[in-house]
Amino acid sequence: MIFERDEGGFFGKVITVHPFCPKTQSIILNDCHEIYEVGFDLIPGSKRFRFLKYIQYPIHFFRIVWRTLRLVKKYRIDIIRATDPYWMGLIAYICARLCKIPFCISIHADYDKRMQLDKNISLSTVFGSYKLAKLLERFILSKANKVMPIRETLAVKAAANGAATEKIRLIPHGIDLTVFHSLPKNNIRQLFNIDPDKKIISFVGRLSKDNYVDDIIAIVKKLENRRKDFLLIMVGGGKEEPEIKARVASNDVLKKHILLTGFQPRNICIDLRRISDVSLCLMAGFSLIEACAAECPVVSYDIEWHSELVKNKETGYLLEEHDVDGVVEALDWLLNHPIESKAMGQKAKSLAFKRHDLKNTSEIKIRCYSEILSMNR
């Protein structure tokens, strides 16, 4: 993803700043791409003592700003892009104003929804305060030269949170989908020792509460009451992984129908999707795009942006949030109707390529960046 930020050579130099890292370092990827990580490491032992963390916060913030300003000057940066309207947005705003260059904000998630699902997510809080974060969000969105949400639903949210509608430009996520034109390279059933008679439901993503992992466990238990010939393969890791492993190990039904693989390389994930009978994407970002591109019908909750790709009974099933019974019904129907499921998967692939192929989305981003850069001439 970092290598794609030059948009096919449109930018001659791309500097990526990671502000909150374990240690300070620079990483040169190639002539175009460099990463600068600013470590939270000024005060030795600050990770172990809360008061030392608080002392370091303001120092660390100004250190990030100073480092970013130096990079802008050194490489004669023409535009700054922040990836959220909170701390990243504030850093971008300060540096852009001091250097007299334009800045934009790309919005990648419904932060309100993420906070609702998992209170431990700190991205959309300021000093632990959600209210302060909302004030900062409104300020930053109102000051950005352009606000670039990746989804239609996020564009509506951005306008409601302070962005001027004339400054909003939709930049859909792009993925290099060429791999989906070639034949699978991995024998997934052999790799994970899967019974050839088992139908495969796949989940690829973080094992976290905001991905509805509790609902997934309930879905498996209820689906088992209808049929015994399925296996849910869960690829990924996360905060809930230890608990899910324990629950699966202690329950005979879950043990029989859930396979936890941990993190896997992208090529394994893609080949798994391509042989799956159904993809389970209750909450998803990139994983939903890849699931559809794999020519697989998808079952999702009707939240965030899912309706842009999951057309109910056309490319999959779109159910109300927490409708566990509805998901079970949809999975059972899709597994019982392979011909209709295949047709849905074909439509899903066509829509994914139309909306999210990297070449198409890069052209959209280049038009947006060209518009922003023209402001500084």
C-alpha positions in Angstrom: 0.0 0.0 0.0 2.9 2.4 0.7 4.4 1.8 -2.7 1.0 2.7 -4.3 1.1 6.2 -2.8 3.0 7.7 -5.7 -0.1 6.9 -7.8 1.8 5.3 -10.6 4.6 7.9 -10.7 2.5 11.0 -10.4 4.5 11.9 -7.3 8.3 11.9 -7.6 8.8 11.6 -3.8 6.5 10.3 -1.1 7.5 10.6 2.5 5.4 8.6 5.0 5.5 9.8 8.6 4.5 7.3 11.4 4.2 9.5 14.5 3.5 7.1 17.3 6.1 4.2 17.1 8.2 2.3 19.6 11.4 3.8 18.4 12.7 6.6 16.1 14.1 5.5 12.8 14.1 6.1 9.1 13.5 3.5 6.4 14.4 4.0 2.8 12.3 1.7 0.6 13.4 3.0 -2.8 14.3 6.3 -4.6 10.7 7.4 -4.3 9.4 6.1 -0.9 10.8 6.8 2.5 9.3 6.2 6.0 10.1 8.3 9.0 9.0 6.8 12.4 9.0 9.0 15.4 9.4 6.9 18.6 7.7 7.4 21.9 11.1 6.9 23.5 12.4 10.2 24.8 12.0 9.3 28.5 13.5 5.9 29.4 11.0 3.7 31.2 8.0 5.9 30.3 6.0 2.8 29.2 5.9 1.5 32.7 4.9 4.7 34.5 1.7 6.6 33.6 2.9 10.0 34.9 6.0 9.7 32.7 3.8 9.1 29.7 1.8 12.2 30.4 5.0 14.3 30.7 6.2 13.0 27.4 3.0 13.6 25.4 3.4 17.3 24.7 7.1 16.9 24.0 6.4 14.1 21.6 3.7 16.1 19.8 6.1 19.0 19.1 8.8 16.6 18.2 6.5 15.1 15.5 5.7 18.6 14.2 9.3 19.6 14.1 10.4 16.5 12.3 7.6 16.9 9.8 8.5 20.5 9.1 12.1 19.5 8.5 11.0 16.9 6.0 8.7 19.3 4.2 11.6 21.8 3.8 14.2 19.1 2.9 12.2 17.5 0.2 10.3 20.6 -0.9 7.0 18.8 -0.3 4.0 20.2 -2.3 1.1 18.7 -0.4 0.5 17.1 3.0 -2.1 14.4 3.5 -3.4 13.3 6.9 -5.1 9.9 7.3 -7.5 11.0 10.0 -9.1 14.2 11.2 -7.7 14.0 14.7 -4.1 14.0 15.7 -2.9 13.3 12.2 -5.1 16.1 10.9 -3.8 18.6 13.5 -0.2 17.8 12.7 -0.9 18.2 9.0 -2.8 21.5 9.6 0.0 23.1 11.6 2.8 22.0 9.2 0.8 23.1 6.1 0.1 26.5 7.5 3.6 27.1 8.6 5.0 26.0 5.2 2.2 27.6 3.3 1.2 24.5 1.3 -2.2 22.8 0.9 -3.2 19.9 3.0 -6.0 17.3 2.7 -7.6 14.7 4.9 -8.4 11.2 3.8 -11.1 9.5 5.8 -10.9 5.7 6.0 -13.5 4.7 8.6 -16.6 5.6 10.4 -14.8 6.5 13.7 -18.1 7.1 15.6 -19.2 3.5 14.7 -15.8 2.1 15.6 -15.9 3.8 19.0 -19.4 2.5 19.6 -18.3 -1.1 18.9 -15.0 -1.0 20.9 -14.5 1.7 23.6 -10.8 0.8 23.8 -10.1 2.3 20.4 -8.1 5.5 21.1 -7.9 6.9 17.6 -11.0 9.1 17.9 -10.3 10.4 21.4 -8.2 13.4 22.5 -6.7 13.1 26.0 -9.2 10.3 26.5 -12.1 12.6 25.6 -14.5 11.7 22.8 -16.1 15.2 23.0 -12.7 17.0 22.5 -12.0 14.7 19.6 -15.3 15.7 17.9 -14.4 19.4 18.4 -11.0 18.8 16.8 -12.5 16.8 14.0 -15.0 19.6 13.1 -12.2 22.2 13.2 -9.8 20.2 11.0 -12.4 19.2 8.4 -13.4 22.8 8.1 -9.8 23.9 7.5 -8.6 21.2 5.0 -8.2 22.2 1.4 -9.9 18.9 0.4 -11.6 16.2 2.4 -11.3 12.8 0.7 -13.4 10.0 2.1 -13.0 6.5 0.6 -16.7 5.7 0.6 -20.0 7.4 -0.1 -21.3 6.9 3.4 -18.1 8.6 4.8 -18.7 11.6 2.6 -22.1 12.1 4.2 -20.5 11.8 7.6 -17.7 14.3 6.7 -20.3 16.9 5.6 -22.2 16.4 8.9 -19.0 16.8 10.9 -17.9 20.1 9.4 -16.5 19.6 5.9 -17.8 21.9 3.2 -19.5 19.9 0.6 -17.6 21.6 -2.2 -14.3 20.4 -0.7 -15.3 16.8 -0.5 -13.9 14.4 -3.2 -14.5 10.7 -3.1 -11.4 8.5 -3.5 -12.4 4.8 -3.5 -9.9 2.4 -2.1 -7.9 0.8 -4.9 -6.4 -2.7 -5.0 -4.2 -4.4 -7.5 -6.7 -7.0 -8.6 -4.7 -8.6 -11.3 -4.0 -11.7 -9.1 -7.7 -12.5 -9.3 -7.3 -13.2 -13.0 -4.8 -16.0 -12.5 -5.4 -19.5 -11.2 -4.9 -20.2 -7.5 -1.4 -21.2 -6.6 -2.1 -22.9 -3.2 -4.0 -26.0 -2.4 -5.9 -24.6 0.5 -7.7 -27.9 1.5 -4.4 -29.7 1.5 -2.6 -26.9 3.3 -5.0 -26.8 6.2 -6.1 -30.5 6.0 -9.7 -29.7 5.2 -12.2 -32.5 4.6 -13.1 -32.5 0.8 -16.8 -32.8 1.7 -16.8 -29.7 3.9 -18.3 -26.5 2.6 -16.0 -23.5 3.4 -17.1 -20.2 4.9 -14.2 -17.8 5.2 -13.5 -14.9 7.5 -10.3 -12.8 6.9 -9.7 -9.9 9.3 -8.8 -8.8 12.8 -10.2 -10.8 15.6 -11.7 -7.8 17.4 -15.0 -6.8 18.9 -15.6 -4.2 16.1 -15.5 -7.1 13.6 -18.4 -8.7 15.5 -16.4 -11.8 16.5 -19.0 -12.6 19.2 -21.7 -12.7 16.6 -19.6 -15.0 14.5 -19.4 -17.5 17.4 -23.2 -17.4 17.8 -23.7 -17.8 14.1 -21.6 -21.0 14.0 -23.5 -22.5 16.9 -26.9 -21.8 15.3 -25.8 -22.9 11.8 -24.7 -26.3 13.3 -28.3 -26.9 14.2 -29.2 -26.8 10.5 -26.2 -28.6 8.9 -23.0 -30.4 9.8 -21.1 -30.1 6.5 -19.4 -26.7 6.9 -16.2 -25.3 8.2 -15.6 -21.6 9.1 -12.0 -20.7 8.5 -10.9 -17.6 10.5 -7.7 -16.0 9.2 -6.1 -13.2 11.3 -5.2 -12.2 14.8 -6.1 -9.5 17.2 -7.0 -8.7 20.8 -9.8 -11.3 20.9 -7.7 -14.1 19.5 -6.8 -15.7 22.9 -10.4 -15.6 24.1 -11.7 -17.1 20.8 -9.1 -19.8 20.9 -10.2 -20.7 24.4 -13.9 -20.7 23.5 -13.3 -22.9 20.5 -11.1 -25.4 22.4 -13.7 -25.8 25.2 -16.7 -26.3 23.0 -17.2 -29.4 20.9 -19.5 -27.7 18.3 -17.0 -24.8 17.8 -14.1 -27.1 17.7 -15.7 -29.1 14.9 -16.7 -26.1 12.8 -14.1 -23.4 13.3 -10.5 -23.4 12.1 -8.3 -20.6 13.4 -5.2 -20.2 11.2 -3.7 -17.0 12.7 -2.1 -14.5 10.3 -1.5 -15.7 6.8 0.3 -14.2 3.7 -2.0 -12.4 1.3 -1.6 -15.0 -1.4 -3.0 -17.6 1.0 -5.9 -15.4 2.0 -6.8 -14.7 -1.7 -6.7 -18.4 -2.6 -8.8 -19.2 0.4 -11.4 -16.7 -0.7 -11.5 -18.1 -4.2 -12.3 -21.7 -3.0 -14.8 -20.5 -0.4 -18.5 -21.2 -0.8 -19.3 -18.0 1.1 -17.3 -15.1 2.6 -18.5 -13.8 6.0 -17.8 -10.0 6.2 -20.0 -8.7 8.9 -17.7 -5.6 9.2 -15.0 -5.2 6.5 -12.9 -2.8 4.6 -10.3 -4.1 2.1 -11.3 -7.6 3.0 -14.8 -7.0 1.5 -13.3 -5.8 -1.7 -11.1 -8.9 -2.0 -13.9 -11.2 -1.0 -16.0 -9.8 -3.9 -13.1 -9.8 -6.3 -12.6 -13.5 -5.5 -16.0 -14.2 -7.2 -17.5 -15.3 -3.9 -21.0 -14.3 -2.5 -20.7 -12.2 0.6 -22.8 -12.0 3.8 -22.5 -8.7 5.6 -24.3 -6.4 8.0 -25.9 -3.3 6.5 -23.6 -0.9 8.2 -20.9 1.6 7.1 -20.3 1.3 3.3 -21.2 -2.4 2.8 -24.3 -1.6 0.6 -21.9 -0.1 -2.0 -20.7 -3.6 -2.8 -23.1 -6.0 -1.2 -26.3 -5.8 -3.2 -28.9 -7.9 -1.4 -29.7 -11.1 -3.2 -27.5 -9.9 -6.1 -23.9 -10.1 -4.9 -24.7 -11.6 -1.5 -26.9 -10.9 1.5 -27.1 -7.7 3.5 -28.6 -8.1 7.0 -29.4 -5.8 9.8 -26.8 -5.4 12.5 -26.7 -8.3 15.0 -29.3 -10.2 13.0 -27.6 -13.5 13.8 -30.6 -15.6 12.7 -30.8 -13.7 9.4 -27.1 -14.5 8.8 -27.6 -18.2 9.5 -30.6 -18.3 7.1 -28.5 -16.6 4.4 -25.5 -18.9 4.9 -27.7 -21.9 4.8 -29.5 -20.8 1.6 -26.2 -20.0 -0.2 -24.7 -23.3 0.8 -27.8 -25.1 -0.5 -27.9 -23.3 -3.8 -24.4 -23.4 -5.4 -25.6 -22.3 -8.9 -27.3 -19.2 -7.6 -24.4 -18.6 -5.3 -21.9 -18.7 -8.2 -24.0 -16.2 -10.1 -23.9 -13.8 -7.1 -20.2 -14.3 -6.9 -19.7 -13.4 -10.6 -21.7 -10.2 -10.1 -19.7 -9.4 -6.9 -16.5 -9.7 -8.9 -17.7 -7.5 -11.7 -18.7 -4.8 -9.2 -15.5 -5.0 -7.2 -13.4 -4.5 -10.4 -15.5 -1.7 -11.6 -15.3 0.3 -8.4 -11.9 -0.6 -6.8 -9.4 -1.7 -9.5 -6.2 0.2 -8.7 -5.8 1.7 -12.1 -9.3 3.3 -12.0 -9.0 4.6 -8.4 -5.5 6.0 -9.1 -6.8 8.1 -11.9 -9.5 9.5 -9.5 -6.8 10.3 -6.9 -4.6 12.0 -9.4 -7.4 14.3 -10.5 -8.0 15.2 -6.8 -4.3 15.8 -6.1 -4.0 17.9 -9.3 -6.9 20.1 -8.1 -5.2 20.6 -4.7 -1.8 21.3 -6.1 -3.3 24.0 -8.5 -4.3 26.0 -5.4 -0.6 26.6 -4.6 0.3 28.1 -8.0 
